[in-house]
Amino acid sequence: MTFTDSASDSGKSATRERILDAAAEVFATKGYHSSVVDDIVHDSNTSKGAVYFHFPSKQEIFLALVSRLADTLIRSTQDAIMEQQDGLAKFDAALGTVFEALSRHRALAKILLVSGAGLGRPFDEHLFNLLDRFAGMIKDNLDEAIAAGSIQQMDTSIVAYAWLGAVHEIVTRWLYTGKPDPLETAVPTLRILLLGSVGLPIGTAGR
């Protein structure tokens, strides 16, 4: 690859990211169905040709955006977990990171959990992949806790998805009603619920 090719690839990547940045604002503001590609072209300060060069359709833009948002959220959660040694500290770091990120980026949460409703199988598969990756992280940490003797033997896959369901319901309610306000105020009670579900003493949730 020549220097010119490298510079060209870098420019294309920057344009693609600019398009996705603009799409995030457009979809969050107008919703998927009310948004049009021209809105994204205008907000990204690009051309329709540039947008269609990177994305064949509005749906492809949306799905690429969902993938990028999911990667960012999962990466930040994994980084928070890696910084901790103790199992409970990892749990706190993961839960706190997810709720803080969604609270700080309400548009992100809205795109992931609301804007994609009714888009059909392509979006459902993207969302399932995101939830599956989060469930995998939860399962891995629960398996470590079982190996360490901190919790009893159980089907950690079922527990992981049950935990995700609880988080999903709280965040979705917040998106539609604004409650709890702020979102992070749900964390202490949720922490007690989740830890209690795997047999950890309720008193542990205060540490």
N, C-alpha and C positions, 0 to 999 in steps of 0.2 A: 504493500500500500504506500502510495506517495504522500508527501506532505499535503498536496492539494486535495487528494482523496480524503485524508484525515480531517482537514478543515471543512470539507463539504459535509462529511458525516456528522461532524460536531454541529454545524449549522442546521442540518436537518433535525438533529436531536433537540436542539434548542427551540426550533419552531414547533416541533411536536409537543414539547412540554408547555410552551406558551398557549397552544391550542387547548390542551387539557386544563391548564389553569383557568382559562376563560370559560371553558365548558363547565367547570365546577361551580363558578359563580352563576352562570346562566341557568343550569339545571336546578341549583339550590333556590334560586329566586323565582323561576317560572314553573318549575316542575318539568318532567321529561316531555310530556305530551304537548305542553304549550310552548316549548322551546323549538326554534328552527335553526338550521345551520347558519343562516345569515346573522343571527344573533351572536353566534360563536365567532364567525368571521370578523364581525365588527369589533367585538370585545378583545379579540386576540391580535387585532391590527395586522391581519394576514389577508390572503385572498381565498376565494372559494376553491380555486385550483389547488392551493397549498393544503387546505383542509382535506379535500378529497384525495390528494396524493397520499396523505398519511392514513386517512380513514374513509372507507368506501361509503359509509352511511352514518346517520345520526346515532343509530343503535351501536355501531362499532365504536364511536366516540365514547358513548356512555359506558360500554363494557370495558374499554381500555381505562377509563377513569376509575371505575370500580376496582379494577385490578391494581391500579397504582395506589389508590387509597388503602386497600386491604394490605398491600405489601408494606406501606409506611406504618400502619397501625401495628401489624404483627412484628415488624422489625423493632419498633420502639418498645413493645412489650417484652420481646426476647432480650433486648439489651438491659431492660430494668431487672429482669429475672437473673441474668448473668452476673449482675453486680452484687447479688446477695448470696450468702452461704447457707443461712438457716432456712428451713422449709417454710415456716410461717412468714419469714421476711420476704421470701420469693412470692408467696401468695399475696401478701399486702402490696408488694411492688407491682405485680401484674394487675391486680384489681384497681389499684390507685391510678396506674398509667392509663388503662382503658377508659376509666370514667373521666379522668382529667382531659385526655385527648378529645373525647367526644363532647365534653362540656365546652372546651376551648374552640372546637371546630364543629359547631352545630350543623353547619352546611354539610360537612363530611358525613355526620350521622344521618342526616336527612336523605342524602344521596344513597347511602348504603341500605337504609331500612325503610324508606318511604317512597322515594322517587321511582324506584324500580318496580313497584307493585303493578302487576298486570302486563309486564313485558314478555311473559312467557318463559319458555324453557331456557333460552340462552342466559337470561339474567338469573333465573333460579339456579342454574348450574354454577354460575359465578358465586352467588351467595352461599350455596352449599359448600363450595370449595373453601371459602373464607371460614365458615363455621367449622368445617372439618379440620382446618389447620389450627384454629384456636382450641378445638376439642383435643387435638393431638398434644398441644402444649400442656393443657390441663391434665390429661391422662398421664403423660410422662412424669409430671411432678407428683401426682397421686401415687403412681407406681413406686417412685423413690421414697415417698412417705411410708408405704407399706413395707418396702425392703428395710427401712430403718426402724420399723416397729412402732412408728408414731400413730398409725391407724390400722384397723383390722383389715383382713383380706376382703375384697369386694370387686364387683365388676366396674372397673374404673372408666370404661367407655360409657356406660349408662350414666354414671355420676357426672362425667364431663359434659354430656349433652344436657343433663338436667340443670347443671350450673349455668350453661349458656342460655337455656330457656329462661331462667330467672333474670339474668342480666338483660336479655333481649326485651322482655316484657317491661321492665323498669325504664329502659331507655326509650322504648317506643311510646310509652305513656307520657314520658317527659317531652318528647317531640310534639305530641299532639296537644298536651294540656299545659306544658310549662312547669309541671310539678313532678318531683320535688324541685324547689328552687333555692339554691343551686343544685344541680344534679348530684354533686359530690356528697350532699348530705344523706344520700341513700346508702353510702358505703358502709358505715358502722353497722346498721341493721342487717344489710345484706351479708356482711362478713359473719355476723353471728349465725344467720340462717345457713350459710354455706358450710362453715366449719362444723356447726352442730349436725349437719346432715351426714358427716363422715365420722361422727362419734367423738370429736374433740370437745372438751369441756367448754361451756359457754364462757366461762371466766377467761379462757385463753384469748377470746376475741378482743379483750381490752388491752392486750399487751402490744 
